[in-house]
């Protein structure tokens, strides 16, 4: 049976390809989704979700848990550093999750060095660009 993996992106990630391309690159979120679908076709059922609204993301984590997904790839953007609600949602979902950051958060501003959500995840990938998403899905498929 194919594993179901939810891929959640938070605020401003809908601006990939336009926002700070020197940090985040020129690939859009839709292009990334198509690349992931192509890479894992027949190996995983991927469902993508993006929101700039914290409460919608909390609700989607619960929906993925209720739908018995096998794991989550999460890039909460700025909410990574501020959201106890997202941390609690991950803990309550009881799903393995991998946190992904396109940039290396430890090479950026001091406030980005702390992730409130990573301790609720199986692991965290930071600084590998979009390859972090592929690595996270591969991890969850094992």
N, CA, C and O atoms as a DFTB+ gen file, in Angstrom:
568 C
 N C O
     1  1       0.840      -1.188       0.000
     2  2       0.000       0.000       0.000
     3  2       0.888       1.255       0.000
     4  3       1.855       1.335       0.758
     5  1       0.559       2.214      -0.838
     6  2       1.335       3.431      -0.963
     7  2       1.143       4.323       0.262
     8  3       0.021       4.500       0.738
     9  1       2.227       4.876       0.763
    10  2       2.140       5.788       1.903
    11  2       1.565       7.128       1.470
    12  3       1.817       7.609       0.366
    13  1       0.775       7.723       2.383
    14  2       0.209       9.047       2.162
    15  2       1.020      10.045       2.974
    16  3       1.158       9.918       4.190
    17  1       1.552      11.037       2.277
    18  2       2.384      12.046       2.929
    19  2       1.832      13.427       2.624
    20  3       1.629      13.787       1.465
    21  1       1.591      14.196       3.680
    22  2       1.144      15.577       3.537
    23  2       2.338      16.507       3.528
    24  3       3.268      16.343       4.317
    25  1       2.314      17.475       2.644
    26  2       3.389      18.467       2.553
    27  2       2.769      19.828       2.803
    28  3       1.983      20.329       2.000
    29  1       3.139      20.420       3.939
    30  2       2.535      21.668       4.401
    31  2       3.553      22.794       4.313
    32  3       4.668      22.680       4.821
    33  1       3.159      23.878       3.667
    34  2       3.984      25.080       3.579
    35  2       3.247      26.249       4.193
    36  3       2.049      26.430       3.974
    37  1       3.969      27.037       4.959
    38  2       3.387      28.157       5.679
    39  2       3.539      29.489       4.973
    40  3       3.654      29.545       3.749
    41  1       3.539      30.566       5.753
    42  2       3.468      31.911       5.213
    43  2       4.625      32.249       4.272
    44  3       5.785      31.912       4.509
    45  1       4.251      32.922       3.214
    46  2       5.146      33.456       2.185
    47  2       5.729      32.396       1.260
    48  3       6.399      32.741       0.287
    49  1       5.495      31.126       1.533
    50  2       6.041      30.107       0.637
    51  2       5.270      30.048      -0.676
    52  3       5.750      29.468      -1.650
    53  1       4.088      30.639      -0.711
    54  2       3.385      30.806      -1.987
    55  2       4.109      31.814      -2.876
    56  3       3.777      31.943      -4.054
    57  1       5.079      32.520      -2.337
    58  2       5.848      33.526      -3.070
    59  2       7.183      32.980      -3.581
    60  3       7.994      33.728      -4.126
    61  1       7.411      31.670      -3.403
    62  2       8.652      31.081      -3.928
    63  2       8.777      31.402      -5.413
    64  3       7.789      31.418      -6.148
    65  1       9.996      31.654      -5.830
    66  2      10.256      32.021      -7.214
    67  2      10.191      33.516      -7.451
    68  3      10.694      34.011      -8.460
    69  1       9.571      34.242      -6.520
    70  2       9.441      35.700      -6.630
    71  2      10.130      36.398      -5.456
    72  3      10.755      37.446      -5.620
    73  1      10.007      35.814      -4.297
    74  2      10.485      36.432      -3.054
    75  2      11.936      36.042      -2.801
    76  3      12.248      34.856      -2.696
    77  1      12.806      37.006      -2.704
    78  2      14.214      36.802      -2.356
    79  2      14.826      35.586      -3.071
    80  3      15.254      34.635      -2.416
    81  1      14.868      35.614      -4.400
    82  2      15.403      34.463      -5.130
    83  2      16.856      34.151      -4.794
    84  3      17.307      33.022      -4.986
    85  1      17.586      35.132      -4.299
    86  2      18.975      34.886      -3.896
    87  2      19.053      33.956      -2.677
    88  3      20.084      33.328      -2.440
    89  1      17.976      33.873      -1.919
    90  2      17.903      32.971      -0.756
    91  2      17.117      31.710      -1.111
    92  3      17.544      30.600      -0.796
    93  1      15.970      31.883      -1.767
    94  2      15.033      30.782      -1.960
    95  2      15.015      30.199      -3.368
    96  3      14.344      29.194      -3.603
    97  1      15.735      30.803      -4.307
    98  2      15.787      30.285      -5.666
    99  2      14.654      30.799      -6.528
   100  3      13.857      31.631      -6.095
   101  1      14.588      30.298      -7.754
   102  2      13.610      30.789      -8.723
   103  2      12.481      29.796      -8.998
   104  3      11.591      30.084      -9.799
   105  1      12.504      28.640      -8.349
   106  2      11.449      27.639      -8.533
   107  2      10.220      28.043      -7.730
   108  3      10.336      28.427      -6.566
   109  1       9.048      27.958      -8.345
   110  2       7.807      28.290      -7.645
   111  2       7.333      27.084      -6.825
   112  3       7.810      25.965      -7.009
   113  1       6.400      27.332      -5.931
   114  2       5.834      26.257      -5.120
   115  2       5.106      25.242      -6.002
   116  3       5.186      24.039      -5.751
   117  1       4.404      25.707      -7.020
   118  2       3.731      24.787      -7.945
   119  2       4.741      23.925      -8.705
   120  3       4.514      22.731      -8.900
   121  1       5.843      24.520      -9.131
   122  2       6.884      23.749      -9.821
   123  2       7.477      22.699      -8.881
   124  3       7.705      21.558      -9.282
   125  1       7.723      23.087      -7.637
   126  2       8.244      22.132      -6.653
   127  2       7.267      20.973      -6.473
   128  3       7.681      19.814      -6.440
   129  1       5.987      21.273      -6.358
   130  2       4.977      20.216      -6.186
   131  2       4.999      19.262      -7.379
   132  3       4.925      18.047      -7.197
   133  1       5.098      19.791      -8.581
   134  2       5.150      18.928      -9.775
   135  2       6.414      18.066      -9.787
   136  3       6.366      16.897     -10.170
   137  1       7.538      18.639      -9.370
   138  2       8.794      17.879      -9.319
   139  2       8.705      16.747      -8.291
   140  3       9.162      15.633      -8.545
   141  1       8.118      17.040      -7.141
   142  2       7.949      16.008      -6.112
   143  2       7.005      14.913      -6.593
   144  3       7.268      13.729      -6.386
   145  1       5.908      15.306      -7.232
   146  2       4.954      14.313      -7.767
   147  2       5.664      13.398      -8.764
   148  3       5.490      12.180      -8.722
   149  1       6.454      13.972      -9.649
   150  2       7.153      13.184     -10.666
   151  2       8.166      12.238     -10.025
   152  3       8.283      11.081     -10.427
   153  1       8.887      12.731      -9.039
   154  2       9.929      11.921      -8.376
   155  2       9.336      10.735      -7.621
   156  3       9.910       9.646      -7.615
   157  1       8.194      10.948      -6.990
   158  2       7.632       9.915      -6.104
   159  2       6.374       9.250      -6.672
   160  3       5.656       8.557      -5.952
   161  1       6.116       9.461      -7.947
   162  2       4.972       8.835      -8.603
   163  2       5.058       7.315      -8.448
   164  3       6.070       6.702      -8.787
   165  1       3.993       6.724      -7.937
   166  2       3.968       5.283      -7.726
   167  2       4.600       4.838      -6.421
   168  3       4.495       3.669      -6.048
   169  1       5.258       5.755      -5.720
   170  2       5.920       5.419      -4.447
   171  2       5.208       6.037      -3.247
   172  3       5.248       5.491      -2.145
   173  1       4.553       7.184      -3.468
   174  2       3.875       7.893      -2.380
   175  2       2.718       8.693      -2.951
   176  3       2.787       9.204      -4.069
   177  1       1.664       8.793      -2.171
   178  2       0.556       9.686      -2.499
   179  2       0.807      10.981      -1.742
   180  3       0.685      11.026      -0.518
   181  1       1.153      12.020      -2.467
   182  2       1.491      13.301      -1.856
   183  2       0.302      14.249      -1.947
   184  3      -0.353      14.351      -2.985
   185  1       0.036      14.939      -0.843
   186  2      -0.994      15.979      -0.845
   187  2      -0.356      17.267      -0.347
   188  3       0.298      17.285       0.696
   189  1      -0.552      18.336      -1.097
   190  2       0.101      19.613      -0.812
   191  2      -0.894      20.604      -0.227
   192  3      -2.065      20.642      -0.603
   193  1      -0.388      21.407       0.707
   194  2      -1.205      22.442       1.331
   195  2      -0.310      23.624       1.653
   196  3       0.801      23.448       2.153
   197  1      -0.788      24.826       1.370
   198  2      -0.074      26.048       1.735
   199  2      -1.078      27.037       2.278
   200  3      -2.174      27.193       1.738
   201  1      -0.690      27.711       3.363
   202  2      -1.522      28.779       3.899
   203  2      -0.640      29.804       4.587
   204  3       0.406      29.480       5.149
   205  1      -1.087      31.040       4.528
   206  2      -0.444      32.121       5.270
   207  2      -1.108      32.318       6.634
   208  3      -0.751      33.231       7.377
   209  1      -2.071      31.461       6.956
   210  2      -2.874      31.620       8.168
   211  2      -2.608      30.450       9.120
   212  3      -2.853      29.293       8.778
   213  1      -2.111      30.761      10.301
   214  2      -1.715      29.749      11.278
   215  2      -2.833      28.766      11.608
   216  3      -2.603      27.557      11.625
   217  1      -4.030      29.262      11.868
   218  2      -5.145      28.392      12.235
   219  2      -5.514      27.404      11.137
   220  3      -5.898      26.271      11.428
   221  1      -5.402      27.816       9.885
   222  2      -5.672      26.895       8.779
   223  2      -4.645      25.760       8.749
   224  3      -4.978      24.617       8.435
   225  1      -3.412      26.084       9.074
   226  2      -2.362      25.056       9.099
   227  2      -2.614      24.081      10.246
   228  3      -2.466      22.871      10.073
   229  1      -2.990      24.595      11.407
   230  2      -3.339      23.735      12.540
   231  2      -4.457      22.776      12.135
   232  3      -4.384      21.578      12.407
   233  1      -5.483      23.307      11.490
   234  2      -6.596      22.474      11.043
   235  2      -6.172      21.420      10.033
   236  3      -6.677      20.297      10.066
   237  1      -5.262      21.757       9.144
   238  2      -4.818      20.797       8.127
   239  2      -3.995      19.681       8.757
   240  3      -4.102      18.530       8.332
   241  1      -3.182      19.991       9.753
   242  2      -2.433      18.942      10.454
   243  2      -3.415      17.939      11.056
   244  3      -3.227      16.730      10.929
   245  1      -4.455      18.438      11.706
   246  2      -5.471      17.559      12.296
   247  2      -6.185      16.759      11.216
   248  3      -6.457      15.573      11.405
   249  1      -6.492      17.390      10.087
   250  2      -7.173      16.685       9.000
   251  2      -6.299      15.563       8.444
   252  3      -6.801      14.476       8.159
   253  1      -5.016      15.811       8.288
   254  2      -4.107      14.753       7.825
   255  2      -4.048      13.612       8.836
   256  3      -4.022      12.443       8.451
   257  1      -4.027      13.942      10.117
   258  2      -4.011      12.898      11.149
   259  2      -5.306      12.084      11.110
   260  3      -5.271      10.855      11.162
   261  1      -6.438      12.765      11.020
   262  2      -7.727      12.079      10.985
   263  2      -7.880      11.205       9.740
   264  3      -8.566      10.183       9.770
   265  1      -7.235      11.617       8.646
   266  2      -7.290      10.846       7.399
   267  2      -6.233       9.732       7.371
   268  3      -6.033       9.070       6.352
   269  1      -5.568       9.544       8.505
   270  2      -4.590       8.461       8.672
   271  2      -3.436       8.547       7.673
   272  3      -3.028       7.548       7.082
   273  1      -2.916       9.779       7.498
   274  2      -1.713       9.946       6.692
   275  2      -0.552       9.271       7.405
   276  3      -0.595       9.053       8.615
   277  1       0.479       8.944       6.650
   278  2       1.635       8.232       7.210
   279  2       2.739       9.159       7.673
   280  3       3.621       8.733       8.419
   281  1       2.716      10.413       7.253
   282  2       3.753      11.346       7.669
   283  2       3.535      12.714       7.067
   284  3       2.700      12.900       6.181
   285  1       4.303      13.671       7.566
   286  2       4.206      15.059       7.129
   287  2       5.586      15.623       6.831
   288  3       6.558      15.321       7.523
   289  1       5.658      16.437       5.803
   290  2       6.806      17.301       5.544
   291  2       6.293      18.710       5.790
   292  3       5.313      19.129       5.175
   293  1       6.943      19.443       6.682
   294  2       6.446      20.761       7.064
   295  2       7.519      21.824       6.895
   296  3       8.665      21.647       7.307
   297  1       7.126      22.922       6.284
   298  2       7.943      24.127       6.255
   299  2       7.007      25.235       6.704
   300  3       6.233      25.772       5.912
   301  1       7.087      25.566       7.972
   302  2       6.170      26.534       8.551
   303  2       6.619      27.975       8.344
   304  3       5.978      28.897       8.849
   305  1       7.707      28.183       7.612
   306  2       8.186      29.544       7.399
   307  2       8.425      30.230       8.735
   308  3       8.953      29.624       9.668
   309  1       8.036      31.485       8.823
   310  2       8.270      32.272      10.034
   311  2       7.574      31.700      11.261
   312  3       8.022      31.926      12.385
   313  1       6.474      30.953      11.060
   314  2       5.792      30.354      12.212
   315  2       6.681      29.348      12.946
   316  3       6.435      29.045      14.114
   317  1       7.693      28.839      12.287
   318  2       8.647      27.923      12.920
   319  2       9.177      28.504      14.229
   320  3       9.373      27.787      15.210
   321  1       9.399      29.799      14.222
   322  2      10.080      30.464      15.327
   323  2       9.125      31.057      16.353
   324  3       9.559      31.609      17.364
   325  1       7.818      30.943      16.095
   326  2       6.866      31.645      16.962
   327  2       5.671      30.825      17.416
   328  3       4.985      31.229      18.355
   329  1       5.397      29.695      16.791
   330  2       4.090      29.067      16.976
   331  2       4.086      27.855      17.909
   332  3       4.512      26.760      17.541
   333  1       3.598      28.083      19.109
   334  2       3.339      26.982      20.026
   335  2       2.137      26.179      19.523
   336  3       2.068      24.969      19.738
   337  1       1.197      26.841      18.861
   338  2       0.005      26.156      18.337
   339  2       0.390      25.094      17.305
   340  3      -0.167      23.996      17.317
   341  1       1.326      25.404      16.419
   342  2       1.753      24.412      15.424
   343  2       2.526      23.279      16.081
   344  3       2.379      22.120      15.693
   345  1       3.336      23.601      17.058
   346  2       4.046      22.554      17.804
   347  2       3.046      21.604      18.458
   348  3       3.182      20.384      18.358
   349  1       2.041      22.172      19.127
   350  2       1.029      21.352      19.791
   351  2       0.242      20.521      18.786
   352  3      -0.095      19.370      19.063
   353  1      -0.056      21.093      17.619
   354  2      -0.785      20.353      16.589
   355  2       0.027      19.153      16.107
   356  3      -0.520      18.067      15.914
   357  1       1.317      19.346      15.914
   358  2       2.182      18.227      15.511
   359  2       2.209      17.140      16.585
   360  3       2.074      15.955      16.282
   361  1       2.382      17.548      17.820
   362  2       2.423      16.564      18.911
   363  2       1.103      15.806      19.012
   364  3       1.094      14.601      19.263
   365  1      -0.005      16.505      18.819
   366  2      -1.316      15.877      18.910
   367  2      -1.660      14.994      17.725
   368  3      -2.531      14.131      17.825
   369  1      -0.985      15.202      16.607
   370  2      -1.281      14.432      15.400
   371  2      -0.708      13.016      15.465
   372  3      -1.218      12.108      14.810
   373  1       0.335      12.833      16.241
   374  2       0.986      11.520      16.367
   375  2       1.420      10.975      15.005
   376  3       1.306       9.778      14.741
   377  1       1.918      11.864      14.148
   378  2       2.444      11.476      12.845
   379  2       3.929      11.832      12.778
   380  3       4.333      12.880      13.281
   381  1       4.745      10.977      12.166
   382  2       6.138      11.388      11.981
   383  2       6.177      12.587      11.033
   384  3       5.518      12.596       9.993
   385  1       6.944      13.577      11.404
   386  2       7.063      14.785      10.591
   387  2       8.530      15.143      10.435
   388  3       9.347      14.894      11.322
   389  1       8.845      15.730       9.293
   390  2      10.180      16.260       9.041
   391  2      10.018      17.740       8.719
   392  3       9.283      18.115       7.805
   393  1      10.716      18.576       9.487
   394  2      10.693      20.015       9.252
   395  2      11.759      20.347       8.215
   396  3      12.893      19.878       8.304
   397  1      11.384      21.159       7.236
   398  2      12.289      21.541       6.158
   399  2      12.426      23.055       6.120
   400  3      11.449      23.790       6.268
   401  1      13.662      23.505       5.917
   402  2      13.946      24.921       5.665
   403  2      14.823      24.997       4.435
   404  3      15.852      24.327       4.357
   405  1      14.421      25.808       3.479
   406  2      15.168      25.942       2.237
   407  2      16.531      26.562       2.514
   408  3      17.546      26.091       2.001
   409  1      16.555      27.602       3.313
   410  2      17.821      28.251       3.677
   411  2      18.363      27.621       4.963
   412  3      17.646      26.925       5.682
   413  1      19.616      27.876       5.228
   414  2      20.223      27.412       6.473
   415  2      19.857      28.426       7.556
   416  3      20.416      29.521       7.610
   417  1      18.915      28.049       8.413
   418  2      18.428      28.992       9.421
   419  2      19.530      29.426      10.389
   420  3      19.407      30.470      11.030
   421  1      20.588      28.650      10.503
   422  2      21.676      28.982      11.427
   423  2      22.679      29.957      10.832
   424  3      23.575      30.427      11.533
   425  1      22.539      30.269       9.543
   426  2      23.379      31.276       8.891
   427  2      22.625      32.590       8.722
   428  3      23.118      33.523       8.087
   429  1      21.442      32.654       9.287
   430  2      20.603      33.834       9.117
   431  2      20.489      34.599      10.434
   432  3      21.298      34.398      11.341
   433  1      19.513      35.454      10.541
   434  2      19.347      36.273      11.737
   435  2      19.194      35.391      12.973
   436  3      18.682      34.274      12.907
   437  1      19.648      35.921      14.084
   438  2      19.637      35.186      15.356
   439  2      18.252      34.638      15.702
   440  3      18.139      33.511      16.183
   441  1      17.199      35.420      15.464
   442  2      15.851      34.971      15.840
   443  2      15.417      33.731      15.061
   444  3      14.509      33.021      15.492
   445  1      16.052      33.461      13.926
   446  2      15.699      32.279      13.136
   447  2      16.409      31.010      13.621
   448  3      16.110      29.919      13.136
   449  1      17.320      31.133      14.547
   450  2      18.105      29.984      15.007
   451  2      17.309      29.040      15.899
   452  3      17.721      27.900      16.110
   453  1      16.190      29.490      16.419
   454  2      15.381      28.660      17.312
   455  2      14.101      28.232      16.606
   456  3      13.342      29.064      16.111
   457  1      13.876      26.931      16.569
   458  2      12.636      26.392      16.024
   459  2      11.795      25.860      17.180
   460  3      12.230      24.968      17.908
   461  1      10.596      26.402      17.346
   462  2       9.686      25.886      18.362
   463  2       9.052      24.572      17.912
   464  3       8.608      23.781      18.745
   465  1       9.008      24.334      16.606
   466  2       8.307      23.170      16.072
   467  2       9.210      21.961      15.843
   468  3       8.718      20.833      15.858
   469  1      10.486      22.150      15.637
   470  2      11.391      21.020      15.351
   471  2      11.379      19.950      16.442
   472  3      11.443      18.768      16.104
   473  1      11.300      20.293      17.735
   474  2      11.278      19.234      18.752
   475  2      10.064      18.298      18.645
   476  3      10.073      17.208      19.218
   477  1       9.031      18.714      17.920
   478  2       7.859      17.859      17.724
   479  2       7.995      17.001      16.457
   480  3       7.067      16.281      16.089
   481  1       9.142      17.084      15.804
   482  2       9.377      16.369      14.539
   483  2      10.415      15.269      14.726
   484  3      11.209      15.293      15.667
   485  1      10.390      14.305      13.809
   486  2      11.399      13.240      13.812
   487  2      12.768      13.796      13.439
   488  3      13.793      13.284      13.890
   489  1      12.787      14.838      12.621
   490  2      14.040      15.444      12.199
   491  2      13.801      16.774      11.533
   492  3      12.665      17.179      11.287
   493  1      14.921      17.458      11.242
   494  2      14.858      18.764      10.604
   495  2      15.963      18.856       9.568
   496  3      17.097      18.447       9.817
   497  1      15.625      19.398       8.397
   498  2      16.575      19.588       7.310
   499  2      16.631      21.082       7.029
   500  3      15.604      21.712       6.779
   501  1      17.818      21.641       7.069
   502  2      17.979      23.081       6.895
   503  2      19.145      23.361       5.963
   504  3      20.244      22.841       6.154
   505  1      18.898      24.187       4.952
   506  2      19.985      24.677       4.122
   507  2      20.294      23.877       2.878
   508  3      21.287      24.158       2.206
   509  1      19.476      22.887       2.544
   510  2      19.735      22.088       1.344
   511  2      18.913      22.580       0.149
   512  3      18.828      21.890      -0.867
   513  1      18.318      23.749       0.262
   514  2      17.463      24.234      -0.809
   515  2      16.235      23.349      -0.932
   516  3      15.789      22.752       0.048
   517  1      15.698      23.266      -2.123
   518  2      14.494      22.466      -2.344
   519  2      14.764      20.975      -2.206
   520  3      13.830      20.195      -2.019
   521  1      16.017      20.568      -2.295
   522  2      16.378      19.150      -2.113
   523  2      15.944      18.654      -0.733
   524  3      15.730      17.456      -0.550
   525  1      15.814      19.552       0.233
   526  2      15.354      19.168       1.559
   527  2      13.992      18.500       1.538
   528  3      13.747      17.575       2.313
   529  1      13.101      18.951       0.665
   530  2      11.778      18.332       0.542
   531  2      11.900      16.890       0.046
   532  3      11.231      15.992       0.559
   533  1      12.750      16.676      -0.949
   534  2      12.935      15.334      -1.499
   535  2      13.531      14.404      -0.443
   536  3      13.111      13.256      -0.302
   537  1      14.515      14.917       0.295
   538  2      15.141      14.112       1.354
   539  2      14.131      13.770       2.438
   540  3      14.143      12.656       2.962
   541  1      13.266      14.701       2.781
   542  2      12.256      14.473       3.810
   543  2      11.270      13.382       3.377
   544  3      10.930      12.501       4.167
   545  1      10.818      13.442       2.134
   546  2       9.891      12.410       1.646
   547  2      10.595      11.043       1.634
   548  3      10.013      10.040       2.046
   549  1      11.840      11.011       1.164
   550  2      12.583       9.733       1.149
   551  2      12.683       9.163       2.558
   552  3      12.512       7.959       2.749
   553  1      12.956      10.003       3.538
   554  2      13.034       9.559       4.931
   555  2      11.706       8.957       5.380
   556  3      11.675       7.883       5.981
   557  1      10.618       9.649       5.088
   558  2       9.296       9.160       5.525
   559  2       8.872       7.887       4.813
   560  3       8.029       7.150       5.324
   561  1       9.432       7.617       3.660
   562  2       9.091       6.391       2.936
   563  2       9.811       5.159       3.495
   564  3       9.439       4.028       3.182
   565  1      10.827       5.374       4.310
   566  2      11.574       4.230       4.890
   567  2      10.824       3.623       6.041
   568  3      11.294       2.660       6.646
